[in-house]
Amino acid sequence: MIGLFFSTLYAGYLGWQWKRTRELGDEVRELKKMLPAVAADGVRPPSPMDAEIAAKEAERKELIKGEYRDKHWWWGSLLLASGTGIAIEGCINTYMRTGKLFPGPHLFAGATIVALWAAASALVPAMQKGDQNARNAHIALNVANLALFAWQLPTGFEIVDKVFQFTSWP
């Protein structure tokens, strides 16, 4: 679970870097629109914005080299697959050991986390088509997910502690 939590943080970082890459492209396009027009001789007069544009283009090229979009997609897919599997395994393990599930904060938080992962991933096709509302919803769902996950970790440690207390060691 700790690995999933830190993987969630890393996937968020990758997503933020991909967002920055896209935004820099938009910023450069807007700055280029504000440049002075090309003169009759085909030469554009120098502008103070040229240096700013060059710096943003250089930063964007570096970000593109990081392949953040693909890495973010890969980590998100890994989280969805492994997190869902681990959530199901946790319920099965508890039921096999005790013959029942214990409805409580950990179980409900885990179910909600899986649902949020699924909902956030369902927004990907709309995001790929440029839907900004889908992007905002994706980010909001994952921020809520991260907060819920951070809250869930202590309840998981309590459960592990109880399991160790009631386990007969050889």
N, C-alpha and C positions, 0 to 999 in steps of 0.2 A: 504494500500500500504506500509506503514511503517512496518507493521508486516511481509509482504512478503519480504521486503528488509532485515530485520534482520533474517528472516528464511533462506534466501539465504546465508547470512553470516554464520549462524550456520551449514547449510548443507555443506558449503565449509570446515568449521572446521572439521566436522565429516569425510568428504572425505579425508582431509589431514591426520587425525589420522589413517584412514584405510590404506592409502598409506604407512604411517610410519610403520604400523604393518607388511605389506607385505615386505617392504624393509628390516626390521630387520631380517626377516626370511632368506632373500637372503644373508645378511651380515654374519649371523651366519654360513650358509652353506659354504660361501667362506672362512671364518676363519678356519673352521674345516678342509677344504682341505689343509690348510697350516700347520696343526699340524704335529709333527714328527710321523713317522710310528710306529706301534706297534712292540715291540721287540719280539724276538723268544719265550720269556717266557709268552707272551700274555699281557704284561703290557706296556702301553705307557708312556714314560718319561714325567714328568711335563713340561709345557711350559708357558712362560709369557703371552701367548694369552688365557690361561685357564680362567683367571679372567675377561678378556674383553668379552669372549664368555658367561660366566656366567652372567655378567651384562646385556648384550644384550638379553639373553634368559629371564632373570627376567623382563626386561622392556617390552619385547614382550608379556609375560604372562599377565602382567598388562593391556596392550593395548587390548589383546584378551578379557579380562573380560569386557571391556567397550562396546563390541559388536558394534563397530563403523561401520562395513560394513552394518549391518542390519539397524542401525539408519540412516545412510547416505541414504540408499535406501528408507527408509520410508519417510524421510523429502523431498527427491527429488520427490517422487511420490506425496506427499502432495502439494509441490510447483507447480508441473505441473498441477495437477487437480484444485487446488484452484486459481492459477494464471491465468490459461486459463479461468476459469469461471468468475473471477473478470474482466478480460479484456473484455470479451463479455458483461458482465453486464454493464460495464462503457459505452460502445458504445450504448447499448440499452437504458440506462438511459438518455444519452445525446440526443439521437434521440427522445425519448418520451417527453422530456422536451422542446426541441427546434425545432423539426421537421427536423433537419439536423445534420450532423457530421461536425466537424471543422478540416479539414486536417491541421495538424501542427506537431510540434516536439513531443508533448505528444502522439498523436495518432500513429505516425510512430514509435516512440521509443517503445511504448507498443506492437505494432504488431511485431516488431523485437524481443523483449524480448520473446514473446510467441513462435516465430519461433525458437529462440535459445534454449529455454527449450525443445522443441520437438526434435530438432536435437541432443542435448546433450543426451537426454533419448534414442534416437534411437541407440546410440553407445553402450548401456549397454550390449546387447548380445555379441558383439565382445569383449568387455572388460572382460566379464565372461569367455571367451575362452582364455584370456591372451594376447590379441592384444595390445601391448604397444602404437602403433600409435593411436588406438581408445581412449586409456586412455589420451594421450596427447591432442588429439582433443577435448575430453570431458572437460578437464581442461581449454583449451584455449577458448572454447565456453562459459563456465561458467564464466570465468574471464571477457570476453567481455560483457557478460550479466550483471554481477555485475556493471561494469563501466557504461554501458548504463542505468541501473536501478538507479544508484546514480545520473546520469545526469537528469533522468526523474522526480525524486521526486520534485525538485523545480517547474517544469512546472505544476505538479499536484497541488501543493500548490497555485499557481497562479489561476488555474481553480477553486479550492474550494473558494478562495477569491472572484472571480467574481460571483460565484453562490450565495454566501452569500450577496453580494452587491445588486443583483437583485432579491432577495427573499423577498416576503412580509411576515413579521412575524406577528403573531396574537397579 
